[in-house]
Amino acid sequence: EDLVVDAFVPLGPLHGLPSTHLLPSSLLFQQPANVNTDEGDPRRPTSPGGGGTEPTVNVCDETNADNWFIYCSGPLLEAVNVHSLFNDSKTFVDMPLKEDPKYVNDLFHEQFNVTVDKINRDELLDFVNEYFSPPGSELAPCVPIDWHPQPQKIMGIQDPDLREWALSLHGIWKTLCKKIHEDIEDHKERYSLIWLEHEFIAPGGRFREFYYWDAYWIVKGLIASEMYTTVQKMIENLASMIDRYGFVPNGGRIYYLKRSQPPMFSAMVYEYYESTHDKAFVRKMLPYMEMEQDFWNDKRMIDVRVNTGNFTVYQYRTEANVPRPESYREDILSAQNINKNDRQRFWRDIASAAESGWDFSTRWFKESGILLDIETTTVLPVDLNAFQCWNMDILEYLYERTGNKTQSEYYRNKRADFRDTIHHVFYNNTAGSWFDYNLRTKGHNLEFYASIAVPLFTGCYHSLNQAKSESLFKLMNESGVFNYPGGVPTSMNANSSEQWDFPNGFSNLNHMIIEGLRKSENAQMQDKAFKIAEKWVFGNYKVFAETGHMWEKYNVIGNVPKPGSGGEYDVQDGFGWTNGVILDLLITYNHRLKLPDQLRPTATPAADTDATDRSDSSSSDPSDEPAPSRSTRSVADDPSTTSAAGTVVSLCSLVLLLLSF
Ligand SMILES: OC[C@H]1O[C@H](O[C@H]2O[C@H](CO)[C@@H](O)[C@H](O)[C@H]2O)[C@H](O)[C@@H](O)[C@@H]1O
């Protein structure tokens, strides 16, 4: 029954699923498009899949957005995805409305008074072109007011070629700077973008809005660029999110309103303070830091019983149990093999993985290692708890700096207790490291994930107990994760084809590992920190020299440099956290980092001599090639809209399928 009446959606390989899929009608709304959004209307949009056992919790609804029926759920969103108007599901939900949402919704219902499968695709595309503007058109480029061509710190980088490169990266802040058009403030209901007063640095590519945890590494880079006012503005933007919503959403769009991302707000305030000693600003931010703590304490804590007692820890767990609008088609397709009664749980675990920032990774999957077996809310994540431990530490420190002894002491005690909790729940004495804890298996996941190094980065262990950090180092060393030419991989799982797995290396994870080792008291670990920094910096440099871009993630294997791949969207360029990490490392090691001669711009390119990794890097799969950077185009011109040829193939498939019944 799933296959009867649908538009056909041939899609590329995704989450290890075969390459052609039909978007199953039984997962979608089974009602004419002619519904309205009034509470009392019995035909009011329900959740896709229906039939679930839980009440539907949409990612945005009438409680937090005036235009939820356009961007978060409903027949129009569904139709755009069923008919595959765009290659990337995120394109449509980022398109501003030209008229009021209710008006456009009513027009849509009038014009398409049929079930979604009967809608004519070309007419739908015309409709979208007529009533929506291109994604990103609500954002203006900007030059941050504190941008100077030659910041002192960057000019202090000793190696001339690395300094030149750092200046280029410093220049990219002007490309990634975004300012929301002023007139949007009076018409917020026409946008999925959440209004922000100040300009900000976006990650880049399809990520046009702010992203929460990305912002921490962007801030590190802005500090290297001596752009303290921009840092302040970015922090103020995030504080305004906490003020309005009680927490920082995953990103700056209304479809992110039911989930957060790793909590780095306090860490950004801390980094800003360490560079500026601006106590007045810290005093202003402390109430927001507290409010954010309330969110994580009230909404994201869970009790766990382990051998040594009962503890309460944090986990990633959103309430939303529907497909993510920015990945609507992907989530519908993935769910077709999930039992109807389990789909809401499945989508909640999907969105909870997105809250972790690790979307997606075998880290959240059962032993089978496939997305269909995702169980994010069964996992107690070591990195989140280590971040929270750091937040308590930062609160203690900043309260002390600003003269509030009582609160400082409160957080000192809280952090000391929580450090013990982390030990009891996450530390595995036999393996000598911290690991995620699984509530189903009642044990640690002993596979390597770069997240096990986060307690080292956040210093969440007794400072006198250096043996703990040394044994983590030993474990990582012995498991071979330091042996790859391009940096440390995210995991050692090579089978998932998810982006947060092998062979991808992410700059934020490599940065945390480097910083954790660098700040240790062990010379061998500090030396390893430098070696990883060299690999990461030189690998990024090579790829930049070759492609002219900084990428969201990198393939760490093989001497032929490559951007990363895998997951549900093309690798993106820009890229906020990548640039931030490189600038920070170039400043941290400004006297030590020396570009190898063969990488110098004047050098003849060296032949690739690495035979071991050649099989991976010489892949002839064209989809393996780095994706070209995207730019904003009108919808009609957008090459990402699916082709007429694709539709003909789809319709042929439909005829064949119907004949087979
Ligand atoms: O559209 C799919 C997902 O994209 C985002 O996740 C990825 O990019 C973010 C921005 O760089 C990054 O913070 C995250 O770690 C990446 O996995 C988004 O955050 C997800 O919520 C979204 O579903």
The ligand as a Tripos MOL2 file, in Angstrom:
@<TRIPOS>MOLECULE
LIG
   23    24     1     0     0
SMALL
NO_CHARGES

@<TRIPOS>ATOM
      1 O1         20.1810   19.8370    7.3360 O.3       1 LIG1
      2 C1         20.6240   18.7230    8.0490 C.3       1 LIG1
      3 C2         21.2480   19.0940    9.3700 C.3       1 LIG1
      4 O2         22.2170   20.1060    9.1570 O.3       1 LIG1
      5 C3         22.8320   20.6890   10.2740 C.3       1 LIG1
      6 O3         23.8490   19.8440   10.8060 O.3       1 LIG1
      7 C4         25.1320   19.9410   10.2900 C.3       1 LIG1
      8 O4         25.5730   21.2730   10.0540 O.3       1 LIG1
      9 C5         25.5970   22.1530   11.2010 C.3       1 LIG1
     10 C6         26.1260   23.4780   10.7340 C.3       1 LIG1
     11 O5         27.4700   23.3910   10.3840 O.3       1 LIG1
     12 C7         26.4520   21.5480   12.3190 C.3       1 LIG1
     13 O6         26.3030   22.3310   13.4790 O.3       1 LIG1
     14 C8         26.0220   20.1220   12.6180 C.3       1 LIG1
     15 O7         26.9470   19.5890   13.5360 O.3       1 LIG1
     16 C9         26.0640   19.3300   11.3170 C.3       1 LIG1
     17 O8         25.7760   17.9840   11.5390 O.3       1 LIG1
     18 C10        21.8580   21.0400   11.3940 C.3       1 LIG1
     19 O9         22.5370   21.4350   12.5530 O.3       1 LIG1
     20 C11        20.9350   19.8950   11.6920 C.3       1 LIG1
     21 O10        20.0470   20.2050   12.7150 O.3       1 LIG1
     22 C12        20.2090   19.5610   10.3980 C.3       1 LIG1
     23 O11        19.2240   18.6100   10.6200 O.3       1 LIG1
@<TRIPOS>BOND
     1     1     2 1
     2     2     3 1
     3     3     4 1
     4     3    22 1
     5     4     5 1
     6     5     6 1
     7     5    18 1
     8     6     7 1
     9     7     8 1
    10     7    16 1
    11     8     9 1
    12     9    10 1
    13     9    12 1
    14    10    11 1
    15    12    13 1
    16    12    14 1
    17    14    15 1
    18    14    16 1
    19    16    17 1
    20    18    19 1
    21    18    20 1
    22    20    21 1
    23    20    22 1
    24    22    23 1
@<TRIPOS>SUBSTRUCTURE
     1 LIG1         1 GROUP 0 **** ****
